[in-house]
Amino acid sequence: MTGYPYRTLTVWVAILALTWLALCSPWSPGWNVFGTVLVVFTALIALVIATKRIRTRRTATRHALSAIDAALSTLPADVKRNTSLVIAVSDENGSLADAFDTDLVRITDAAIWVRCEEPTRLAQLADALKRWRDGQGPDAVACLIAADRTVSEESLAASLKRWRSAIGQAGRALGYRLPVCVALYADEVERAADECPWFGVSSSEPLRIDGLVTLIASCVITYIGAVPPMSREPRAYRAAQLDALTRWACDAVLPELVDPQRNRPPLHVTAFGVTAIEGRPVPDSLPGQFGVSVTGLTLPVTRGLRLHYPLPEPLIRGIALQPVRRALPRALAHAFVWLAVCFCAAAAASAWQNRALVERVVGDMNRYKAIEPIQDAARIDALKEVKRDRDELEHYAGYGVPPRLGLGYYRGAPLLPLARELIASYQPPTAPPSTIELDSLSLFRTGSAVLNPGSNRLLVAALDTIKAHPDKRVLVAGHTDSVGNPASNLALSGARAASVRDWLADASGIPVSHFAIQGYGDARPRASNDTEVGRAANRRVEITLVPDCRDTHDSRNDVTNQGHPACS
């Protein structure tokens, strides 16, 4: 694999996100559905964009790659690996046309040269060349500048900024900083007999601008001294022009490419050189004006024909070949990073949901424990929540912990025995006595319905029972023996029940409406009225606690059902 698999990685990330939403998400089902739709939509958009970029790159680089294949078809197969591959760019003065004519590719002894005239296509071309070389990207970018055609500082600065941004973008697309070779051409005004060589330096490390002038000046001096004194004048003119060109480049060209204060990442300039060619310089060119100000010499303008610009082959020889950078290891590393991110997100979600599970189960058990035994209805409702928690924990224990609670964070197992023990410890409240029976002779005088002064101590026990069961209604019933008029006995039994009811209501503070009274007279004897013992047993007051069906409260639905008759 030579190209980075953006689409495959996009699908991988989408699968991880959907897996997390399906198995580990702590969100509600509605949010999970929304997240699923968002992930699928984002993945589709990313796939469409990646596909369009691939097609655009293929369209933009098809001609260049076809030209390279045609030029190398007769050469050994390993040429493209062992020969430097350089992308040539230039400023707006058309240096590429003089160096390449109409060709897209030129092959020399030192390198394979590919021209690129538009900054916007540089990154696409560099990526395509990397794929063509099976993972070995371009070795350098050569910036060819026709110095004597440069007449506007603003135009030069704008062109250099565009190429600086484009080269930086191409380096990011390739995964490494592209070495840059800056080559300047000067149109020679006094043509020497020999061809002008390249004066410059190339290295694997970025160059220092402050030492270039001295370095190239020393090379030029050596070049002048290599001929007899009588032949040095043409070379002296050439040397003066190249020295001025170097100074101008260090002042106006290189800072635009390597100065970190220009709000752009500096380029990796590893080679710089100048040369002179036969041509026709523009009288008001920036290097010409700079040379006049530095040397004080006004050099004549020649009428010679322009020759092809020589490519800076000597400068490229010092730049090392780029190693093969396979996209597969980097893609696998990125896929592993995304897998690690998904695992961390799953672990965080699991820890959070386990904490919520423990807090819920412990809270339900503590809520049940805090309810007093006399509030049996509330205890039963709280116990139902504990039972639901127990059933959930038993399901996890029997069928396995789901991924959203797993990953080593499950803390529900120690809570299961506690929930079982708490459920088993539930005891329903002791049922109240169905009937409290009081001897009428202990409460009233014969034939009277007024309570005796000492009867309070007999009624206190009944009062405590009534207070202990506030959810029960109280039925007070009076009974007599068969001695006397049945109608009088019936009225007496009702009056005695009313007296007991009034005392209990007054002593307890319970509304009178909470009580019911009934006089039965001698209609419900417990024993035979033929004996004194039987008649004594029949003279009684019975206090009965019955369920209150008129005011039944449903604690689960928080609804009060009113209007039903009291249970009898």
N, C-alpha and C positions, 0 to 999 in steps of 0.2 A: 504494500500500500504506500503510494507516494503522496497522495493528497490527504489533507486532514478531513476525516469523515464527519462533517458537521451534521449532516442529516441523521446518520446513525446515532451520534451522541445525543441529538435532540430526542429521538425516539427512546433512547435509554433513560434519559432524565424524565421524560413523560411517564414511562412505565414505573419508575421509582416513585414518582409523585402520586400516581394513581394507586399503587400498592399501599403507600402510607395512608392515603385517604380511606382505603377499603378496610385495612386491618388495624391501623394504629391510631387513627384520628380521635381526639377527645371531643370533637365538635358534634353538634346535633346533626341528625340526618339531612336537614335542609341545607345547612352550611356545607356538608360533605358533597351534596349534589351540586351546589354552586361551585365548589372548588374543582370538582371533576369536569364540569363544563368549561371552566376557565382554563384548566390545564390542557384539555383537548383543543380548545380554540387557539391557545397560545402556541402549542406544538404545530398545529396546522399552518399558522401564519409563519412560524420560523421555517418550516419545510418549504413553503412557497418562496420565501425570500432567498433561502439557500439555493433552491433550484434555479431561480432567476439569475442569481449571481454566477452560478456555474455556466449557464448558457451564455451570459454576457461575456464572461472570461474566454470561453471557447471561441465566440464570434470575434472578439477583439484580437486574439492571438493566433488565429488559424493561419493567416498569411505568413506571419513571422516563423512559425514552427514548420510550415510547409517549405519555406525558403531554406531553413536550416537543414531539414532532412534532405532536400535536393542537393545542397552544397556538400553534405557529408556522405552522400550515398556511395561515392567512390573511395572513401577513406576508411581506415580500420575502424572497427566498431567501438574500440576503447578510446577513440579520440575525444569524444564528448566528456569523458571522465577525466582524462589526463591533460586536457588543454583548458586553459583559463577561458571562462565564459564571461564576457564583459558587456554590459548594457551601456550604450553611448547615448548621452543626452547633450543638449546645447542650449544656449540662450536664444533670444529671439532673432539673432543675426544670421541664422542659416548655416552654421558651421557643419551640420550633418550633411547637408547637400554637397558641400565641397569635399567631405571625407568619404561619402558613400555613393555619390551620384544618385542613381535611382534604385540602388540595391537596398534590400532590407538587412542583408547579412554580408559581412566580409570575413574571410578567413585568412589570417596571417600566420607566421611562424610562432608567434607568441600567444595568440588568443583567437577565440571566435567572437566577433564583434556584432552585436545586434543593436540596431538603432531604435530609438523611442523618441518621438517628437512631441507627444502630449503627456504632461504630468499626470493627468487623470488615469492614464492607461499603464503607468509604470508598475503599480502593484499587481495588476492582472498579468502583465507580461512576466514579471519576476516569478510569480507563483506558477505560471504555465511552464516557464523554463525549468523550474525546480521539478515539476512533474515529468517533463521531458527527459531530464537527467536522472530519473529514478531516485529522487530525494536529495540530490546534490544541487543546491541553489546556485544562482549567479555568484561569481567570485568578486565582482566589483562593479561599480558604476563610474564611468568616465564622463566627466563634465567638460565638454569642449567649448571654449570661449574664444570667439574672434575679437580680440581686444581692440584692434584698430577700427572696428566698425561700431564700437560703443560710443554713443554721443550723449546719452541721457542717464544721469545717475538714478533718477526715479524708475526709469524703465529697467535698468540693470538690477536694482534692488528688488523690484517686484518679481522679475523673472527668477532671481536666486531664491527668493522666499517660496515661490511656488515649487521649485525643484527640491528645496530643503524639506518642505512638507511632504512632497510625493516620495522622496527617498526614505524619509522616516516611516511613512505608511507602508512602503514596500518592505522595509526591514521588519516591521511588526507582523506583516503577513507571512514572511519567510521564517520568522522565529529567531532571527539574529540581526545584528547591526551590519548593514552593508558597508564594506570599505569603499571609499570615494577617492577617485583620482581627479584632480583639477589640472587641466592642461590648457595653457594660454598660447595663442598664436599671434605673432606680431608680423605685420606686412613690412618686409625689409625695404628700406629706402636706399641703401647702398649695398648692392648685391655683391657678396664675396664669391670667390671662385668655387668654393666647396659648398656642399650641402650643410645647412646648419644642423647640428645635433640637438638632442634634447638636453637641457640643463635642469636638473631637478633631483629629487630624492624620493624614494619609496621605502616603506617599512611596514611591518605588521602592527605597529603601534601608532596612535594618532600623532601627527606632526605638531611641533611647536612653531607658531608663526614668528615669534620674535627671533628665531635663529635662521630662518630661511634666507633672508637677504644676505647675511654673511656667508652662508654655505654656498649659495649659488654664485656670489661674487668671487669666491675662491675658485670655483670651477671655471668661471669665465676667464679669470686671470691666467689660469693654467692653460686654457684653450688659446689665449692670445700668445703666450710664450712658447707654444709648440711650433711656431713658424719663424722663419728668419725675420729680422727687423724690417727689411725692405717690404715684406708682405703683410705687415701687421695692421696697416691702416684700415682696410675693409673690415678686418676682424674687430678692430677697436670701435668702429661705428656700430657694428653688430653688438659688441659687448655693452656699449653705453645704452643702446636701445633695450636690450634684455634686462640690464640692471634696473633701468627705470620701470620696465614692465613688471619686474618682480616686486619692486617697492609699491607700485600702484596696486598690484594684486593683494599684497599683504595689508594694504590700507583700505581697499574698497571691495574686494571680492571675498577673501577668506573669512573676514569677520561676519559676513552675512550667513556663512555656512557653519561656523564653529563657535560663535559667541553665544554662551548660555544666557546672556541677558536679553536675547532677542525674542523671548516668550515662546520659544520652540526648542525641543531637544536638539542639542548640537549633533552634527553629523560626524561620522568616523572617518575623517580625512587622513588617509595614510600615504598618499602620493601627491606630489606637486611638481610641475615642470613647465618650462617655457621654451619656445623655439621660434625661429624666424623663417618666414617663407617669402617667396617672391610674390608681390602683390601690389595693390594700389591703396594705400592707407587714406582714410578720410581726414581732411585737414584739421577739423575741429574735434577729433576723437578725444575721449577722456585720457587714455594713456599718452597720446601725443602731447596734450596740454600739460599733463603731469611731467613728462620727460623734459619739456622746455623749461618748466619751472625748476626742475632739479638740476639739469645739466647746463642750461643756458644755451643750448645748441638748437638751431632751427634747421632740421634736416630736410632736404629736398624730397619732393614727391615723384616717384618713378612712374613710368607708363608701361611697365611690364605686364605680361599676361599672368592671370592668376592660375596657379597650379593646384593640384589636389592637395588637400590638407593631409599631412601624414598622421597616422594614428599613433598615440603615445605608447608604442610597444615597450620601449625600455623602462617606462614607469610601471608597467603592469608586471614585469618580471619579478619585481620585489614583493608582490602581493601573493600570499600563499593561497593554494586551492582550498575551497570550502569542503569540509567533510560531508559525508552523506548523512542526512538527518531524516530518518524514517518517521513518518507521521503516526505509525501504529503504536510505538511505545508511548509517545506523548498522549495519544488518544486513550490508550489503556490507563495511563496514569490519571488523566482527567476523569475517566469513567469510574476509577476506584475512588477518587476524591468525592465524586457525587454519591457513590455508594456509601462512603463514610459519613457524608452529610445526612443522607437519608437514615442511616442507622442511628446517628446521634439524635435526630429529630424523633425517631421512633422510641429511643430510650427515654428522652425527655417526656414524651407523651405518656409512656408507660409509667414512669415515676409519678407524674402528676395524677393519672387516673388511679393508681394504687393508693396514693395519699387520700384522694377523694373517697375511695372505697373504704379505707380504714376509718376515716372520720365519720362516714355515714353509718357504718355498722356500730362503731363504738358510741356514736351519738344516740342511735336508736336504743341500744342497751342501757345507756345511762338515763335516757328519758323514761324507760320502763321502770328502772329502779327508783327513780325520784317520785313516782306516783304512790300515794298512800294506799294501803290495802283496802281501806273503806271505799275508795273510788274505783270500784271494780270495773265499771263500764270503760273508764279511761284506760285502766290497766289492760283490758282485753284489746282495745284498739292499738295500744302501744305494742302489745305482744304479737299482734298480727304483723307489724312491721319487722319485728325481730325474726318471726318465722319466715318471712319473705327473704330476709338476709341469710338465714340458715339454708333455705332452699337454694339460693344462688351460690353460696359457698360449697354446698354439697354437689351441685352440678359441676363446678370447677374441679372439685376433688375427684369426681367420677369420670368426667369426660375430657379433662385437660383445661389448662388455663389458656384463654384466647390471647393472640399476640398483643392486643392493646394493653393487657395486664402482665404479660410475660417479660421476657428479656432479663430475667433475674431479679425483677423488682416486686414480684408478687408477695404480698404480706397478709393474705387472707386466711392461710392455713391455720395459724395460731388462734384465729378468732372463732373458728368453727366449734371447737369444744366448749368455749365460753358461751356461745349462743345456745348450744344444745343444753348445757347445764342450766342456763337461765330459764329456758322454756320448760325444762323438767321440774324446776323448783316452783312453778306457779301452783298456788293452791287457791281455790275459790273461797270467798269469804264465808264464814260460818253463817248458816241460815238463821235468821231471827226466829225466836219462838213464835209459833203460829198464833197462840192465844195466851194472854196473861189473865189469869183468873183471880179476882179479888172477892173476899167474903163480904157480902152486903152488911152483915151485923157489925163487922169491924169498921165500916165506913159510915154507916147511918144508924140512927135509932129506928125502932120499929115503927113502920108507917110513915117515916120521914124521908125527904130527899135532900136534906141539908147535911153536908159533910161534918163528921165529928171533928173536934179540934185536934185530936191525935191521929187523924187519918193520913196526915201528910207523909209520915215515914213509910206508909204502905204504898203511896203513889210515886215515891221517888224512884224506886226500882223500875216501875213502868216508864217513868219520864226518861231515865237513862237509856232504856232500850229504844224509845222513840227517837231520841236525839242521835243515836248511833246509826239510824237508818232514815236519813232525811228524804230518801227517794220513795219511801213507802207512805201510803195514806193510813189513817188510824180509824178503825171502826170500833166504837164503844157501844156495847149492847148490855141492857139491863134485863135481869130475870128475877122472878118471884116464885114463891110456892103457891099452892092452890087454896090456901086459907083466905077467905074473904071473897069480895065481889070480883069476878074476873075483869070487869071494866076498870075498877079501881086499881087492881093489880097491874093492868096494862099501862095505865097512866103513871103509876108510881115507878114502874121499871123505866119508862121513858124519861121521867124527871130525874131519876138517879143517874142515868147515862149522860144526861145534859150537864149535871153538876160535875161529874168526873171530867167530862170534856172541857168545861169552862176552866177547871183548875189546871188541867194539863196545858191548855192553850195559854193561860196567863203565866204559868211557871216557865214554859219553854220559849215563849215568844213566837210560837208557830201560829200562823193565821188560823182562825176558827174554821175557815173553809177547807183546811187540810184534814179536818175531822168529819166523821159521819157518826150519827147516833141512831140507835134503834131500840125500842122497848118491846120485849116479847111477852111480858107478863108471865103466866104459868104455861105458855104454849110449848116450851121446849125444856121439859124437866130432865134432869140428869139421873134422878133416882125416884123411887116411889114416894109419893106424898103421904103414904099411909103411916110412915114412921117419922119420929122427930129427926133422926139422922138424915133421912132422905130429904125432908123439907129443908134442913139446914144446908144441904148440898145444892138444892135448887135456888136458894136465895144467894145470887152472885151477880158480879159485874165483870164482863169479859172484854178485854182490850185486844183487838186483832190488827196486825199489820198486813196490809194488802198492797199489791203493785198499783202504782198510779198510772192508769192508762190515759188519763186526760192530758198528761204533760210528759209524753215520752220524747226524749231527745236523741236524735241520731247524730252521734259525734262525727261519723265519717263524712256525711253529706252536709252536716251543719244545718239540719232542717228540724224544726220543732213541730210535731204533729199535735195539734190542739183540737178540743171539741169532742173527744171520745169520752164515753162514760167510764167511771172508775171501775177497776176490776173488782169483782166480788169474790 
